[in-house]
Amino acid sequence: MESRRQLIYKLLNGQHDKSKRRLLLEYLRLKEKEQLDIIDKNGQERY
């Protein structure tokens, strides 16, 4: 996961288009939230 994130950050640093950079950062946040939600759902199902 970290390697993929580092790869995306390298792409972001290479991009001079701020709108694209902002969209990619929002996409990363959504993906992280999605994974946290999945973990929460799994935790709730166990109890």
N, C-alpha and C positions, 0 to 999 in steps of 0.2 A: 504494500500500500504506500509506504513512504517513497519507494522508487518511482511509482506512478505520479505521486504528488510532486516530487522533485522534477520530473520530466515536464509536468504541466507548468511549474514555476519557471523552468528554463524557457518554455514557449512564451509565457507571459512576459518575461524579461526581454525577449526578442521582439515582442509586439510593441509597436509605437501607437497603435490604435487603442485609446483609452476605453472606448465603448466595448471593444472585444474583450479587453482585460477585465472590465467590470462584469461582463456577462459570464466569463469563465470563472471568476471568483464566486459569483452567485451560484453557478452550477455546482462548484465544489461544496459550498455551504449546504445546498439542498441535498447533495449526495451524503454528506456527513450526517445531516439530520435524519435522512431516510434510514441510514444504518443504525443510528441511535434508536429510532422508532422501532425498528425490527428487533433490536436487542431488548427493548422494553416489552414488546409484545411477547417475546419468548420468555422473558422473566415472569410476566404475569401468568402465562399459560402453565408454568411449572408449579406455581403456588395454588 
